[in-house]
């Protein structure tokens, strides 16, 4: 298995044009069906989010609040807290959600759907933080097959097997070259970011040994509590 550093160099060397060729060949257009934003088979929606992406969503919500306040001349709806945006990735935690984990996931609602997903009366979905959505959402249903990156289950869509596609009803639809290149650039950025995050977590990790009932998330910035504050014993 390649080291994370070697995989990071491979990610940085990916050619956006080649990734775009693969995306363009299979085609894709989001149908706003919401399948990638909802819980599946009673499993809550799980999408990895980086620490700075959490803050980007918080900032976007704050800007939206200010615009709404100005337009309606009403009081602000309040800012989003860290917990409103992200939750500890459940994988590796105990059954009661306590212990140590190594990623953040987007927050979910009571139904297990992404907290930022909305549907109109006709069933058409939308992301309420679309312009600030995490890279994993921006690039869905595609990923690149590199060690140390999150790889959706799916088939290779290029001869080298580098680009993978998860099952999605939007696949096979026409996509412009410009949109394919934009998606490909985001794919490369996501691969690089995931590997940089993994290396930073590995290098900075120290067992937190949380007390019973506590939860600790290790990310590239250190150990944190579920509210995003630093974890210190």
C-alpha positions as CSV (number, residue, x, y, z in Angstrom):
1,X,0.0,0.0,0.0
2,X,1.3,3.5,-0.9
3,X,2.0,5.9,2.0
4,X,-0.3,8.8,2.5
5,X,2.4,11.1,1.4
6,X,2.9,9.2,-1.9
7,X,-0.9,9.2,-2.5
8,X,-0.9,13.0,-1.8
9,X,1.7,13.5,-4.5
10,X,-0.4,11.4,-6.9
11,X,-3.5,13.5,-6.0
12,X,-1.6,16.7,-6.6
13,X,-0.4,15.4,-10.0
14,X,-3.9,14.5,-11.3
15,X,-4.7,16.2,-14.6
16,X,-8.0,18.0,-14.4
17,X,-8.5,17.6,-18.2
18,X,-8.2,13.8,-17.8
19,X,-10.7,13.7,-15.0
20,X,-13.0,15.9,-17.0
21,X,-12.7,13.5,-19.9
22,X,-14.1,10.7,-17.7
23,X,-16.9,12.9,-16.3
24,X,-17.8,14.1,-19.8
25,X,-17.8,10.5,-21.2
26,X,-20.4,9.2,-18.8
27,X,-22.3,12.5,-18.4
28,X,-24.0,13.9,-15.4
29,X,-26.7,16.4,-14.4
30,X,-28.2,16.8,-10.9
31,X,-31.9,16.0,-11.0
32,X,-32.5,17.4,-7.5
33,X,-34.0,14.1,-6.5
34,X,-32.4,14.4,-3.1
35,X,-31.3,10.8,-2.9
36,X,-27.7,11.8,-1.9
37,X,-29.0,14.0,0.9
38,X,-31.4,11.6,2.6
39,X,-31.1,8.7,5.0
40,X,-30.9,5.3,3.4
41,X,-32.4,2.1,4.8
42,X,-32.8,3.7,8.2
43,X,-29.1,4.8,8.2
44,X,-28.7,8.5,8.8
45,X,-27.1,10.6,6.0
46,X,-23.3,10.7,6.4
47,X,-21.2,13.1,4.5
48,X,-17.7,14.1,5.6
49,X,-17.0,17.7,6.3
50,X,-13.7,19.4,7.0
51,X,-13.3,21.9,9.9
52,X,-13.0,24.9,7.6
53,X,-16.0,23.7,5.6
54,X,-18.0,23.8,8.9
55,X,-17.0,27.4,9.4
56,X,-17.9,28.2,5.8
57,X,-21.4,26.9,6.3
58,X,-21.7,29.0,9.5
59,X,-20.5,32.1,7.7
60,X,-22.9,31.5,4.8
61,X,-25.8,31.1,7.3
62,X,-24.8,34.3,9.0
63,X,-24.7,36.2,5.7
64,X,-28.2,34.8,4.9
65,X,-29.5,35.9,8.3
66,X,-28.3,39.4,7.7
67,X,-29.8,39.6,4.3
68,X,-33.2,38.2,5.6
69,X,-33.1,40.7,8.5
70,X,-32.5,43.6,6.2
71,X,-35.2,42.5,3.7
72,X,-37.9,41.8,6.3
73,X,-36.8,44.4,8.9
74,X,-37.1,41.7,11.5
75,X,-34.8,40.3,14.1
76,X,-32.1,37.8,13.2
77,X,-32.9,34.1,13.4
78,X,-29.6,33.6,15.1
79,X,-26.2,32.2,14.1
80,X,-25.5,28.5,13.5
81,X,-23.5,26.8,16.2
82,X,-20.9,24.2,15.3
83,X,-23.3,21.4,16.4
84,X,-25.9,22.8,14.0
85,X,-23.6,22.1,11.1
86,X,-21.6,19.0,12.0
87,X,-21.7,16.0,14.2
88,X,-19.0,13.5,15.2
89,X,-18.6,10.8,12.5
90,X,-20.4,7.8,14.0
91,X,-18.0,5.2,12.7
92,X,-15.8,3.9,15.6
93,X,-18.0,5.4,18.3
94,X,-19.8,3.3,20.9
95,X,-23.4,2.5,20.5
96,X,-24.4,5.5,22.6
97,X,-22.3,7.8,20.4
98,X,-19.4,8.3,22.8
99,X,-15.7,7.5,22.4
100,X,-13.2,8.7,19.8
101,X,-13.6,9.3,16.1
102,X,-11.6,10.9,13.3
103,X,-14.0,12.9,11.2
104,X,-17.0,15.2,11.2
105,X,-20.2,14.5,9.3
106,X,-22.8,17.0,8.2
107,X,-25.6,17.3,10.8
108,X,-28.8,15.5,10.2
109,X,-32.4,16.2,11.1
110,X,-34.9,14.0,13.1
111,X,-35.5,11.9,10.0
112,X,-31.8,11.3,9.4
113,X,-31.6,13.5,6.3
114,X,-29.0,16.2,5.8
115,X,-30.0,19.2,8.0
116,X,-29.6,21.5,5.0
117,X,-31.8,19.6,2.6
118,X,-35.3,20.9,1.8
119,X,-38.0,19.7,-0.5
120,X,-40.9,21.6,-2.1
121,X,-44.4,20.2,-2.6
122,X,-43.5,18.4,-5.8
123,X,-40.6,16.5,-4.2
124,X,-37.9,18.6,-5.8
125,X,-35.0,19.1,-3.5
126,X,-32.5,21.8,-2.8
127,X,-29.5,22.4,-0.7
128,X,-30.0,25.5,1.5
129,X,-26.2,26.1,1.7
130,X,-25.5,25.2,-1.9
131,X,-22.9,27.8,-2.6
132,X,-20.9,26.8,0.6
133,X,-21.6,23.0,0.4
134,X,-18.7,20.7,1.3
135,X,-16.5,19.2,-1.5
136,X,-17.9,15.7,-1.0
137,X,-21.4,17.2,-1.9
138,X,-20.0,19.3,-4.7
139,X,-18.4,16.2,-6.4
140,X,-21.1,13.6,-5.8
141,X,-21.6,11.0,-7.3
142,X,-17.9,10.9,-8.4
143,X,-14.6,10.2,-6.5
144,X,-11.0,9.4,-7.4
145,X,-9.6,6.0,-6.4
146,X,-6.6,6.9,-4.2
147,X,-5.7,5.3,-0.9
148,X,-6.5,7.6,2.1
149,X,-9.5,9.2,0.3
150,X,-13.2,8.4,0.8
151,X,-14.3,6.3,-2.2
152,X,-18.0,5.8,-2.8
153,X,-19.0,2.4,-3.9
154,X,-19.3,2.4,-7.7
155,X,-17.8,1.4,-11.0
156,X,-14.8,2.9,-12.7
157,X,-15.8,5.3,-15.5
158,X,-12.3,5.6,-17.1
159,X,-9.8,3.1,-18.5
160,X,-7.4,3.7,-15.7
161,X,-10.0,3.1,-13.0
162,X,-9.2,6.4,-11.3
163,X,-12.6,8.0,-11.5
164,X,-15.4,6.2,-9.8
165,X,-19.1,6.9,-9.9
166,X,-21.7,6.0,-7.3
167,X,-25.2,4.9,-8.5
168,X,-27.2,8.1,-9.2
169,X,-30.1,8.8,-11.5
170,X,-28.3,11.9,-12.9
171,X,-25.5,9.8,-14.5
172,X,-25.7,9.5,-18.3
173,X,-27.1,12.9,-18.9
174,X,-25.4,15.5,-21.1
175,X,-22.8,17.7,-19.4
176,X,-21.0,20.7,-20.9
177,X,-17.2,20.6,-21.1
178,X,-17.1,23.7,-18.8
179,X,-19.2,21.9,-16.2
180,X,-17.1,18.7,-16.5
181,X,-13.9,20.6,-16.0
182,X,-15.4,22.5,-13.0
183,X,-16.5,19.2,-11.4
184,X,-13.1,17.6,-12.2
185,X,-11.2,20.5,-10.5
186,X,-13.4,20.0,-7.4
187,X,-12.6,16.3,-7.6
188,X,-8.9,16.9,-7.5
189,X,-9.2,19.5,-4.7
190,X,-11.3,17.0,-2.7
191,X,-8.7,14.3,-3.1
192,X,-5.9,16.6,-2.1
193,X,-7.8,17.9,0.9
194,X,-8.8,14.5,2.1
195,X,-5.2,13.3,2.1
196,X,-3.9,16.5,3.7
197,X,-6.5,16.0,6.4
198,X,-5.6,12.4,6.9
199,X,-1.9,13.2,7.2
200,X,-2.5,16.0,9.7
201,X,-4.8,13.8,11.8
202,X,-2.2,11.0,11.8
203,X,0.7,13.3,12.7
204,X,-1.2,15.2,15.4
205,X,-3.0,12.3,17.0
206,X,-2.7,11.5,20.7
207,X,-5.1,9.2,22.5
208,X,-7.6,11.4,24.3
209,X,-8.8,8.6,26.7
210,X,-12.2,10.3,27.2
211,X,-14.2,9.7,30.3
212,X,-17.3,7.5,30.0
213,X,-20.0,9.5,28.2
214,X,-17.6,11.8,26.5
215,X,-17.0,12.1,22.7
216,X,-13.8,13.3,21.1
217,X,-13.3,14.1,17.4
218,X,-9.7,14.2,16.1
219,X,-9.4,16.4,13.0
220,X,-6.5,18.3,11.4
221,X,-6.7,21.0,14.0
222,X,-6.5,18.7,17.0
223,X,-8.9,17.0,19.4
224,X,-12.3,18.6,19.7
225,X,-15.5,18.2,21.6
226,X,-18.8,17.8,19.7
227,X,-19.4,21.5,20.0
228,X,-16.2,22.2,18.1
229,X,-14.2,23.5,21.0
230,X,-10.7,22.1,21.9
231,X,-10.7,19.0,24.0
232,X,-8.4,19.3,27.0
233,X,-8.1,17.0,30.0
